[in-house]
């Protein structure tokens, strides 16, 4: 029902704004039928369609034409013109553009991917050679050693892509490793005007760093030595070191525009990629209004695995993005490495923090005056956040300054303190950020501390101000620490479930390393990302679900190389059912934000386990028609489904067969609307395909959610051959719980099929909802 409310509100918004004469970009879906013969090209036909609804004085400008994942075009229109265009008989839908944002060397070893393992996933897949990963991001810095083509064979014969050349991206920028590079800026410029070529490159070249970083995580070559400012020294390597890369630049200074993202999907699928990695996201909307969901559906339909970042909106609930079931949605966890930088206070207390800094330091053993920026006069709110121009130089000069996290970037706060004359910075989390810490490359001695320690430091400053002993502190940098426990931990920023669009589908699907990840970095961007930072580094350390997503993209390439007959859904199933939830201390993974035990809403099925995913035993496969049945049972209209899938659906059979929870997803989710009922029950149907041993018998173990009764029929699955498919039925009974109107309660358990060699684990979630 949620998407009907959204669509109704969208129509109201469009109608109410129709009288305002402004233009924005719309994506227009047209009928699949061939263009009328009187038009020489589709673009000609689309321009004619626009001319029919525009005034004679208004120029007709098609921004992009889509032919592969989507049949249609994008154009700038006023709301009134969009309504008129919708009335044309060959127009299926007019979709408002959304602007997306980026979800910004030890991880291969942490994941168990070692070059010396001759029977593991790397060796079994030939390190991903001849598989192509398309990275839709901010572009790439091709000169990095992570993208060298030493010992790689010829470009795969199936490849149809191109290396778009410009004055700053020559034909030599591509090689047998980076085999394709394109950029898409028409949508960006349609909204923002012509880009400033002095601040960003009109080419596939990366002027931000994010795309270079994510591409090298997915498929970077082995590079030694690798480090950032002396931190994290070792070998840098991507997940699929021999996989080929294709860079599709869609993100610019003002964001990533849907019309450009859809054009990148269109090109990537046509070029012949095997995996698409997308570390951007935005507001969750119904699937037929979501350009990423639309592009990803057609990609999956053509056998391409799509992984996307879950978002950095955690630790709050309902923050997960990119939630379509045909997309692998990846949250972020920690690895067993960090960069401690402790705060030593004048009262003798030592508080933990993290940082990456190698510049002129604080004098060893010396204590420095300590102040809280929010008490320095002026606008207390702005100064507390250390916003540009908010600090009084007389107040902060020569002192260590405590800044609150929020609004501007963490590294930018350090620059503000440095400009004002401060000698160091302590960056304190707010209550929402909790105890989660991210190590940043700073431009002055600085460290980050959790919310509780931030409170303690501010309390110490306050009490010291009332005594005759002014507050003092220093920061002690400890370098790189390995073997950290516990690990993995769910990163505080990692977006959480439940799925705001379809609660029957658990999201995120899984987590992967996303905190303090070392990867390649451009020359022209300092490690802090601040324009005034002129330091150069071959590698940089970043955090975000943006970093977690390409880990899974690379792993998917390895799995597809090892199992070329597996569908994208089978690859995702292998990753989901073999994921683990236990940390290196032997307990359930904890939530970094509060130190409590994390749940399936935090980590999905768990943390990826590549070597087990190589041989999962059973997989839950999903066909295009299964997804269409799912959309039917989710109350999407025939027209909505056509917009999304390019296919005409028959929902009669689908609705008779079941409900949205019956999509053959590797996780299981039962959603109960209480409506005053006390006893409720439902069933979930699943089918598994044997990809393990020909003659195998799997027995089920049920770990029911609390206060539920769960049965599985049959309790034993007997397989006689590889590729054989068998069904089972899960019945879930639940008792009503006390909830306020609009409230909900989630409980989790699991169903495990085991043949003594493989444990095929599916999370089972039961959600009780009390309607408003």
Secondary structure, DSSP 8 states (H G I E B T S, - for coil): -HHHHHHHHHHHHHHHHTTS--EEEEEEEE-SS---TT-SSHHHHHHHHHHHHS-TTS---EEEEE-SS-SEEEEEEEHHHHHHHHTSTTEEEEEE--EEEE----HHHHTT--TT-TTSHHHHTGGGTT-EEEEEES-B-TTSGGG--TT--S--TT----B--BTTB-GGG--SSEEEEEE--HHHHHHH-S--TTTS-SSSB-SSSHHHHHHHHHH---EEEEEETTEEEEEE--SSTT-EEEEEE-EETTEEEHHHHHHHHHHHHHHT-SEEEE-EE-----GGG-HHHHHHHHHHHTT-EEEEE--S-TTSTT------TTSEEEEEE--SEE-BEEEEETTS-EE--B-B--SS---TT--EEEEEGGGSSS-HHHHHTT-TT-S-HHHHTTSEEEEE--SS-HHHHHHHHHHTT-SEEEEE--TTTTT-----B-SSEEEEE-HHHHHHHHHHHHHHHTSSS--EEEEEE---EES-SS-S-B-TTS---S-SS-TTS-SS-EEEE-SSEEEE--TTS-TT--TT-----SEEEE-SHHHHHHHHHHHHHHHHHH-TT--HHHHHHHHHHT-B-B-TTSSB-BBTTTSSB--HHHHTT-B--HHHHTT-SEE----HHHHHHHHHHTT--HHHHHHHHSS---HHHHHHH--GGGS--SSEEEEEE-TT-SEEEEEEEEEEEE-S-SSEEEEEEEE--TTEEEEEESSEEEE-STT-EEEEEEEEEEE-----TT-EEEEEEEEEEE-SS-EEEEEEEEEEE---
